[in-house]
Amino acid sequence: MKKVEHIKITKNMKVNDLILAMGKAGVMQAGKLALAVDILEEAIKDKECKLFFGLAGAMVPGGMKQIILDMIEEKWIDVMVTTGANLTHDLGESLGYSHYQGNENMDDAELRKQGYNRIYNSLMPNDIYIGLEKFIKENFNELSKAKNIREFLNILGKLSPKNTIVNSCYRNNIPLFCPALADSGIGLMIWGQIAQGKTTNVNAFDDLKEILDIAWISKKSAVFYLGGGVPKNYIQQAMQLAPQKALYGVQITMDREESGGSSGAKLKEGISWDKMNEKAKFVDVQVDSTIALPLITAALKDRFKY
C-alpha cells in the first residue's frame, strides 16, 4: 500500500503541481480528481482513441464557455453531445447578451419584474429570447433544410459567430449532437416559427446512425462526462452497441447513485450494460463541474505544454 502524502502548498505553485500533489495524497475526491487528469491525458495522447464528451449542467452560465471552446480548438475531444440549454446560453452570449453574478437568496419575484432569470446564482436577462427569436427567424429558411438535428447544428454553427460552441465544432469538424434540442430556448424559437406556418423536416432519430457509426469504427473510445442526463446516456448507448467498449472514462457529477438515475450512476455500472470495458481505466469524481473542469484543463495544458 502507498502512504498518503500530505499536500504541501508552495508559493507560486502551478495548477498541475497541485494536481500532482493531490495524486500523491491519492485519496478522497482530491485523489480522484488527480486520477481523472491522468486518465484524460492518456486518452487524449492515444491517437487511436476517440474521446466522446458529454456536457450537461449550466456550464455556460457557470463561466465555463471559454474552457469548452479551448477543448474543442485543441481537438482534445472527437465527439460532443450536449444539452439545448448550453447551446441556447452560448448562442445568446454570442448575440451580445451576458450572464450576470447574483446569489441564490435573491427575490425571484423581483428578478422576474426586472427581466432576469436565475440559474442558482447566475442571472440571464430574459431579453436573450428576443435576440434568439430574431436570429432564428432570419436564418430559418437555411436551418429548415437540415434533415436531422446533427445537420441542423452544423448549419447553425456555420451561421453563428466564431466565438460559439456550435461554430467551433463546425470549423473543427467535430460532430456535435443535441438529442433533446427541443427542450431548450432554441427549440422554443424553432417551434415559434413552425407555429406561424413554416415547416421543417428535421428527423430527431436520424442522428443515431452517425454517432453509432463513429462508435462502431473506433479502435478505442474514451468517455468524459460533465454531469449526466441525455448527453451521458446518448454516448453510453453508442458504447453499448459498439464492438469496442470504452477503455477510458471520467465522470464529474454531484448526483448520487441510489435513485437509479443515469446522472448519478457510477461508470462501473456501465460494465454490466456492456458499455464500459471491464479492464478500462475510469474514475468518478463527485465535485462541482465548475470547480473540476478549470483544474483539469489547466493541468492538461501544462502537461501538453500549451
C-alpha positions as CSV (number, residue, x, y, z in Angstrom):
1,M,0.0,0.0,0.0
2,K,1.1,3.5,-0.8
3,K,1.2,6.0,2.1
4,V,-1.0,9.1,1.9
5,E,1.4,12.0,1.2
6,H,0.1,15.3,2.7
7,I,-0.4,18.1,0.2
8,K,2.1,20.9,0.6
9,I,1.2,24.3,-0.9
10,T,4.2,26.3,-2.1
11,K,4.5,29.9,-3.3
12,N,3.7,30.3,-7.0
13,M,2.5,26.7,-7.2
14,K,1.2,25.8,-10.7
15,V,-2.2,24.1,-11.0
16,N,-0.5,20.9,-12.4
17,D,1.8,20.8,-9.4
18,L,-1.2,21.0,-7.2
19,I,-2.9,18.2,-9.1
20,L,0.2,16.1,-8.9
21,A,0.3,16.7,-5.1
22,M,-3.4,15.6,-4.9
23,G,-2.4,12.4,-6.7
24,K,0.3,11.7,-4.2
25,A,-2.2,12.1,-1.4
26,G,-4.3,9.7,-3.5
27,V,-7.5,9.6,-1.5
28,M,-10.9,11.3,-1.2
29,Q,-12.0,13.5,-4.2
30,A,-8.6,15.2,-4.5
31,G,-7.1,11.8,-5.3
32,K,-9.9,11.0,-7.7
33,L,-9.5,14.4,-9.5
34,A,-5.8,13.8,-10.0
35,L,-6.6,10.3,-11.4
36,A,-9.1,11.9,-13.8
37,V,-6.4,14.2,-15.2
38,D,-4.1,11.2,-15.7
39,I,-6.8,9.2,-17.5
40,L,-7.7,12.1,-19.8
41,E,-4.1,12.8,-20.5
42,E,-3.6,9.2,-21.6
43,A,-6.8,9.1,-23.6
44,I,-6.0,12.4,-25.5
45,K,-2.5,11.3,-26.3
46,D,-3.7,7.9,-27.6
47,K,-4.0,8.6,-31.4
48,E,-6.2,5.5,-31.8
49,C,-8.7,6.7,-29.2
50,K,-11.8,8.9,-29.9
51,L,-12.9,10.9,-26.9
52,F,-16.7,11.3,-26.5
53,F,-17.5,14.4,-24.4
54,G,-20.9,14.7,-22.7
55,L,-21.7,18.2,-21.5
56,A,-24.7,18.7,-19.2
57,G,-25.4,21.3,-16.5
58,A,-25.3,25.1,-16.5
59,M,-21.8,25.3,-17.9
60,V,-22.1,28.5,-20.0
61,P,-23.9,30.4,-17.2
62,G,-21.3,29.0,-14.9
63,G,-18.4,30.7,-16.7
64,M,-17.1,27.6,-18.4
65,K,-17.6,28.6,-22.1
66,Q,-14.0,29.6,-22.9
67,I,-12.6,26.4,-21.4
68,I,-15.0,24.3,-23.6
69,L,-14.0,26.3,-26.6
70,D,-10.3,25.7,-25.8
71,M,-11.0,21.9,-25.6
72,I,-12.6,22.0,-29.0
73,E,-10.0,24.2,-30.6
74,E,-7.2,22.0,-29.2
75,K,-9.1,18.9,-30.6
76,W,-9.0,17.2,-27.2
77,I,-12.4,15.9,-28.0
78,D,-13.6,14.0,-31.1
79,V,-17.4,13.9,-30.5
80,M,-19.5,16.2,-28.4
81,V,-23.0,15.7,-27.0
82,T,-24.6,18.5,-25.0
83,T,-27.9,20.0,-23.9
84,G,-30.0,22.5,-25.8
85,A,-29.7,24.8,-22.7
86,N,-26.0,25.1,-23.1
87,L,-26.3,25.9,-26.8
88,T,-29.0,28.4,-26.0
89,H,-26.9,30.2,-23.4
90,D,-23.9,30.0,-25.7
91,L,-25.6,31.5,-28.8
92,G,-27.3,34.1,-26.6
93,E,-23.9,35.4,-25.4
94,S,-22.6,35.5,-29.0
95,L,-25.5,37.7,-30.0
96,G,-24.4,40.3,-27.4
97,Y,-26.1,39.2,-24.2
98,S,-24.3,38.4,-21.0
99,H,-24.8,36.4,-17.8
100,Y,-24.5,38.2,-14.5
101,Q,-23.4,37.4,-11.0
102,G,-26.2,37.1,-8.5
103,N,-26.9,35.0,-5.5
104,E,-29.3,32.2,-4.6
105,N,-31.1,34.2,-2.0
106,M,-32.3,36.9,-4.3
107,D,-36.0,37.7,-4.5
108,D,-37.2,35.7,-7.6
109,A,-40.4,37.6,-7.9
110,E,-38.4,40.9,-8.1
111,L,-36.0,39.3,-10.6
112,R,-38.9,38.4,-12.8
113,K,-40.2,42.0,-12.7
114,Q,-36.7,43.3,-13.6
115,G,-36.5,40.8,-16.5
116,Y,-33.9,38.3,-15.2
117,N,-34.0,34.5,-15.0
118,R,-32.0,32.9,-12.1
119,I,-29.8,29.8,-12.6
120,Y,-28.8,29.2,-9.0
121,N,-26.6,32.4,-8.5
122,S,-26.1,33.2,-12.2
123,L,-28.6,35.6,-13.9
124,M,-29.7,35.6,-17.5
125,P,-31.6,38.6,-19.0
126,N,-35.0,37.5,-20.4
127,D,-34.3,39.7,-23.4
128,I,-32.0,37.0,-24.7
129,Y,-35.1,35.3,-26.1
130,I,-35.7,38.4,-28.3
131,G,-32.3,38.1,-29.8
132,L,-32.6,34.4,-30.3
133,E,-36.0,34.7,-31.9
134,K,-34.7,37.4,-34.4
135,F,-31.6,35.2,-35.2
136,I,-33.6,32.0,-35.8
137,K,-36.3,33.9,-37.8
138,E,-33.7,35.4,-40.1
139,N,-32.0,32.1,-40.6
140,F,-34.9,29.7,-40.5
141,N,-35.0,29.0,-44.3
142,E,-31.4,27.8,-44.2
143,L,-31.8,25.9,-40.9
144,S,-35.0,24.2,-42.1
145,K,-33.0,22.4,-44.9
146,A,-31.4,20.1,-42.3
147,K,-32.6,16.5,-42.3
148,N,-31.6,15.8,-38.7
149,I,-30.5,17.6,-35.5
150,R,-26.8,17.0,-36.2
151,E,-27.1,18.7,-39.6
152,F,-29.2,21.4,-38.1
153,L,-26.4,22.2,-35.6
154,N,-23.8,22.1,-38.4
155,I,-25.8,24.7,-40.3
156,L,-26.3,26.7,-37.1
157,G,-22.6,26.5,-36.5
158,K,-21.9,27.8,-40.0
159,L,-24.2,30.8,-39.4
160,S,-23.2,31.6,-35.9
161,P,-20.5,33.9,-34.7
162,K,-17.0,32.5,-34.3
163,N,-16.9,32.6,-30.5
164,T,-19.6,29.9,-30.1
165,I,-19.5,26.2,-29.3
166,V,-21.6,25.4,-32.4
167,N,-19.3,27.4,-34.7
168,S,-16.1,26.0,-33.1
169,C,-17.4,22.4,-33.6
170,Y,-18.3,23.3,-37.2
171,R,-14.9,24.8,-38.0
172,N,-13.0,21.9,-36.4
173,N,-15.2,19.2,-38.0
174,I,-16.2,17.8,-34.6
175,P,-19.6,16.1,-34.7
176,L,-22.0,17.9,-32.3
177,F,-25.1,16.2,-31.1
178,C,-28.0,17.5,-29.1
179,P,-30.7,14.8,-28.9
180,A,-33.1,16.9,-26.7
181,L,-32.7,20.2,-28.7
182,A,-36.5,20.8,-28.5
183,D,-36.0,21.0,-24.7
184,S,-34.4,24.5,-24.9
185,G,-34.7,28.1,-25.8
186,I,-33.5,27.3,-29.4
187,G,-36.2,24.6,-29.6
188,L,-38.8,27.1,-28.5
189,M,-37.7,29.6,-31.2
190,I,-37.9,26.9,-33.9
191,W,-41.4,25.9,-32.6
192,G,-42.4,29.6,-32.8
193,Q,-41.6,29.6,-36.5
194,I,-43.4,26.4,-37.1
195,A,-46.4,27.8,-35.2
196,Q,-46.5,30.6,-37.7
197,G,-46.9,28.2,-40.6
198,K,-43.2,27.5,-41.5
199,T,-42.1,23.9,-41.9
200,T,-39.0,21.8,-41.2
201,N,-38.3,18.1,-41.7
202,V,-35.7,17.6,-39.0
203,N,-35.7,14.0,-38.0
204,A,-34.9,13.5,-34.3
205,F,-33.9,9.9,-34.7
206,D,-31.6,10.1,-37.7
207,D,-28.6,11.2,-35.7
208,L,-28.3,7.9,-34.1
209,K,-26.8,6.3,-37.2
210,E,-23.9,8.8,-37.2
211,I,-22.9,8.5,-33.6
212,L,-23.4,4.7,-33.7
213,D,-21.2,4.6,-36.8
214,I,-18.5,6.7,-35.1
215,A,-18.5,4.4,-32.0
216,W,-18.6,1.3,-34.2
217,I,-15.4,2.0,-36.2
218,S,-13.4,3.5,-33.3
219,K,-10.5,1.3,-32.4
220,K,-10.5,2.7,-28.9
221,S,-13.0,5.0,-27.1
222,A,-12.9,7.3,-24.1
223,V,-15.9,9.0,-22.4
224,F,-15.7,12.2,-20.4
225,Y,-18.9,13.4,-18.7
226,L,-19.7,16.7,-17.0
227,G,-23.0,15.9,-15.3
228,G,-25.2,13.2,-16.8
229,G,-28.7,13.3,-18.3
230,V,-29.3,13.0,-22.0
231,P,-25.7,13.7,-23.1
232,K,-24.3,11.0,-21.0
233,N,-26.9,8.4,-21.9
234,Y,-26.7,9.2,-25.6
235,I,-23.0,8.4,-25.6
236,Q,-23.4,5.4,-23.3
237,Q,-25.9,3.7,-25.6
238,A,-23.5,4.2,-28.5
239,M,-20.8,2.4,-26.5
240,Q,-23.3,-0.3,-25.7
241,L,-23.7,-1.2,-29.4
242,A,-20.1,-0.7,-30.4
243,P,-17.8,-3.7,-30.7
244,Q,-15.1,-1.9,-28.6
245,K,-16.3,-0.6,-25.3
246,A,-14.9,2.5,-23.6
247,L,-11.4,1.9,-22.4
248,Y,-11.1,5.3,-20.6
249,G,-13.7,7.1,-18.6
250,V,-14.0,10.2,-16.4
251,Q,-17.3,11.3,-14.9
252,I,-17.7,14.6,-12.9
253,T,-21.0,14.7,-11.1
254,M,-22.7,15.8,-7.9
255,D,-25.6,13.3,-8.3
256,R,-26.0,10.2,-6.3
257,E,-26.4,6.6,-7.5
258,E,-29.1,5.4,-5.0
259,S,-32.0,6.7,-7.0
260,G,-31.0,4.6,-10.0
261,G,-30.8,7.6,-12.4
262,S,-28.2,7.8,-15.1
263,S,-26.7,11.0,-13.9
264,G,-25.5,9.5,-10.6
265,A,-24.7,6.0,-11.9
266,K,-21.0,5.1,-11.5
267,L,-19.1,4.3,-14.6
268,K,-18.5,0.9,-13.1
269,E,-22.3,0.2,-13.6
270,G,-21.7,0.5,-17.3
271,I,-19.8,-2.7,-17.3
272,S,-23.0,-4.6,-16.6
273,W,-24.6,-2.9,-19.6
274,D,-21.6,-3.7,-21.9
275,K,-20.8,0.0,-22.3
276,M,-17.6,0.1,-20.3
277,N,-14.7,-2.3,-20.9
278,E,-14.2,-4.3,-17.7
279,K,-10.5,-3.6,-17.9
280,A,-11.0,0.1,-18.6
281,K,-9.3,2.9,-16.7
282,F,-12.0,5.1,-15.2
283,V,-12.9,7.3,-12.3
284,D,-16.0,9.0,-10.9
285,V,-15.3,12.4,-9.2
286,Q,-18.1,13.8,-7.0
287,V,-17.4,17.5,-7.2
288,D,-19.0,20.6,-8.9
289,S,-18.0,20.7,-12.6
290,T,-17.3,24.4,-12.4
291,I,-14.5,23.5,-9.9
292,A,-13.2,20.4,-11.6
293,L,-13.1,21.5,-15.2
294,P,-10.8,24.5,-14.8
295,L,-8.4,22.4,-12.7
296,I,-8.4,19.5,-15.1
297,T,-7.9,21.6,-18.2
298,A,-5.2,23.8,-16.6
299,A,-3.2,20.7,-15.6
300,L,-3.6,19.2,-19.0
301,K,-2.5,22.4,-20.7
302,D,0.7,22.4,-18.6
303,R,1.3,18.7,-19.5
304,F,0.8,19.3,-23.2
305,K,2.9,22.5,-22.9
306,Y,0.4,24.8,-24.5
